[in-house]
Amino acid sequence: MLIACVQTGVHFAAVDQNVDDACAKIDRLGKQGVELAVFPECALTGYGYESREEALDAAPTIDDPAIQRLIEACRANNLTITIGTLIRKDRDELHNAALMMDGSGLLGRYNKVHLPHLGVDRFVDRGQACDQILTTQSGCKVGLGICYDSSFPEPMRALGLAGADVIALGTNWPVAASRTAEIVPPARSMENHLFFIAANRIGEERGFEYCGLSSICGPDGVELARAEGAEETELFVDVDLEQARNKRIERTPGKHVIDRFADRRPEMYSRLGDPIATPQSPAQD
């Protein structure tokens, strides 16, 4: 299965222009035989909004004609994509979302759960689940995440336990997060023994410069493709999904065997769901 990671710039608050660019890339990727392509976070809308009202003005609804144009491009090229955008419902709901679609229509949607104090994430509504798996027509099981979600091992493990072959992560990592772009994708792919596609944006927006450094990592944490920096580029890897589905790794048969799912001991991790302890203030005389 040929997969692609799209590292690209984004036009701020210009959905139609971003859809034009995405459709051109879909046409090019389809001609190269790509089956699954991952685009960055907020690739249709931009990210650096300064208020909820400003973001609502720019965000499409899920039935916007712009979304239908992407579906038609996927249909013409027999391609599945994941792509980030703000999505609103009237003026009442606003989410930072990842959409997965192919020529048959919208396959599913994920709303970002982990929201940093940054950009539009200061103003959007929080998603309610992070373990949904969507399946392509060829049978590839895809788990969706968005940027800061990957800084937490738990949601990525939830996707792995739910059966993901691939985690598709659209990101808007600024230059200050370059180490995250370098460290997190190989760590999460190794921890969950699956393919991990991290598609970051490039360019400058509202005072933030984005670092690129997109990557595709394999089931043992090996970088299969990596962007050198913040250039416009597409990464390609031909993957064997059976590598992700076989969690048992025999490095030395009978002597060094690893299975990161079978070897878990969740009964020992009960405190993972506990609230954070609040430090006690010193007693006052």
N, C-alpha and C positions, 0 to 999 in steps of 0.2 A: 504494500500500500504506500503510495507516494504522498507524503505530507509536506506542507509548506508553512513557514512562519514569515509573516509579512511585517517588516519594519518600515514604517512610513511616517510622513508628516501629516498633520491634521489642520484643517482650516477652522478657526474658532467661530462657533455659532453660524456655521454655513453647511447645513445638512445636505442640500442638493449638490453642492460642490464636492463634498466628501463622498457622496454616493457616486457621482461621476467618476472620481478617482478610483473608488473601490470596484466599480463595474469594469473599468479598464484593466485593473489588475486581475479580476476574476477571468476575463477573456484571455489574458496572457497565460495565467496559471492553467486554465482548462486546456489550452493548446499544448501544454507541456505534460498533460496527463495527471495532474494533481487531483487527488480524491478528497483531501481535507486541507483547508487553509485556515489559519488563525490570524486574526487582525487584532490591533491594540484595543485597550480600554478607551471608551469614549471616542472611538474613531469617527463617528458620524457627527459629533456635537462639539468636541473639545471639552476641556476639563476645568479651566481656571476661572470659574464663575465667582462673583463676589456677593451674590445674594440668591436666595431661593427664587425670587421673582424673576431675576435675570435668567436663571437656568430654566424655569418653566416656560419663558418666552421662546427659548431656543429648542426645547425638547419636543420630539415628535411623539405622537401616540402610536400604539402598537399596530394600528390599521392605517398608518400614514402611507400614501403612495410611494414614498421613498423606500420603505421596507419592501413593498411589492416589486420595485425595480430591482432590488438586490436578488429577490427570489427568482425573477425572470432571468437575470444574468446567470444564476446558478443552474437554472433549467437548461439554458442554452449551452452550458459548458459541462454538464453532468458533474457538478462540484458541490461539496458541502462546505460551508464556512461557519466560523464563529466570529462575531464582531461586536464591539462595545459601543454603547450609546446611552445617553440619558433617555428615559421613557417616562412620560407623564400620563396620568389618567385624569382627564379634565384639568382642573387646577388643584385637585385634592391630594393626588399622590405623585411622587417624583422618586424615581429609582435610578441608580447607576447600574445598568443591566448589561449582561452578555446574552446575545441572541445566537441561536444555532438554527441554520436554515439550509434547505437544498431546493431543488426544482419543484418538489411537491408542496412546499410551503414552509412555515415556521415550525420547526421540530420542538422547540422549547426555549425557555428563558430562565436565566438566573439573575437574581437581584443581590447585589453585593451586601454581605453580612458584616464584614469588619471594616469600619469606617474611620480612617485617620482624620485628624484635625488638619485638613489640607484641601485646597481647591473646592470643588463642588461637593465633596463628601461631607463638608460641614453642614450641608443644607438638605441632603437627600434623606428619604426614609430608609430604614434598615430592612434588608431582606430577612426572611423567616426560616430559611433552611439552606444547607450547603452540602447535601449529599445526593443530589439528583443526577442520574445517569441518563444520557440520551444516546440513541443508537443510529448510526448511519445506515444507508441502504445496503452497504457491503458488510454490515455486522460489527463495525468498530464501535466500542462502548466509550463514550466521551464524557468526562466530568468537567464541569465549568467552574472556574474561579476567576477572581478579578484582583489583580495587583496585591494590595495589603493582605488579602486572604492568605496568600502563600507564606507570609511571615509567621503564621501559626501552624504547627504541625498537625493539629487536630482536624481541621477541615479537609486537609489534603489526605490524611489517613482515612477519614470518613468516605471520601470518594474512592480511595483504593479498596476499602472493605466492601463498598457497594458494587465493585466489579469493573471499575474504569480500566481500560487499556491505555488510554491517553488522558492526561489532564491538559486542557487548553486554557491558558492563562493570558488574558489580555492585560497589559500594564501601562501605566504612565509613570515610570520611574524617573525622577529627576536626577541630575548629576549627583546630588547629595546621597542618593540611594544606589550608587554604582556598586557598592559591595554587596548589596542585596541581590542585584542582577547577576553578580558573579557567583555567589555562594548558594543562594536558595534553590534555584532550579536543579543543580546536580544533587543537592541534599534530599530534596523531596522525591526526586525520581529514584534515588537509591533506597530511601526509607520504605517506599511503597512498591518498588520493583515494577515500574511502568514507564511509559514514554511521557515526557513533560515538555510542552511547547510554551515558551514564554515570549510573547510578541510585544515588544515595547515600541513606543512612538519616538520620534525625533523632533528637533526644532525647538523654538522658543515660544512661550505663551505666557503673557501676563507676568513677566519677570522670572519665570522658571525655564530653565534649559533642560531638555530631556536627553538621557545618556545613551539611548539605543541599547547595545549589548544584548540583543535578543539571542535566544539559544533554543536548541532542541537537544534534550538529553535522553539517554537510553536507560533501560531498566536497572543497570548497576551503577547509575550516577555518572556514566561516561558522557562527555560532551560530544555529540555527533555532528553538530554544526553550531557555529558561533559568529555573530556579527563582530567585527573588529572594533567598532565604535558607533558613532551617531550618523552613519551614512544611510541613505535610502537603499534597501536591499531586501531580497527574499532568500530564505534558507530552505533547502530541500533535503529530505532524507527519505529513503525507501525503507520502510520498517516491516518487520515480521511480528505481527501481533502475538504470536504464540510465545515469544520471548517474555512479554508482559504477563501472560496468563499462567505461565509455569513459575510459581513463586519459589520453588525448591532449587537452590543453587548448590551444585556439587563441585566445589573447587578442587578437592582431592577426594575421589569416590571413597565413601566409607570412613573418611578421616576428617574432612572439613566440609560440612554440609550446613547450609544456611537456609532458613525459611522465615522471613521476617513477619509473616502472618501467623503461621502455625506456632512459632516460638514466642508469641506475645503472652503476657500474663495479665489480662485486664482486671482480674480480681485484686491485683496489687496497686491499681492506679485510681482508686476510688476518689482521691482528693482532687482529681482533675476537674471535677464539676463544682468544687467548693468555691465560695466567694473569696476574694482576696482579703487577707487579714489586714485590718486597719491598725497601724501603730497606735499604741495608747499614749496619750499625753501625760506628762509627769503630773503627779498629784500636787495640788496647790495647798499650801499651808493656810 
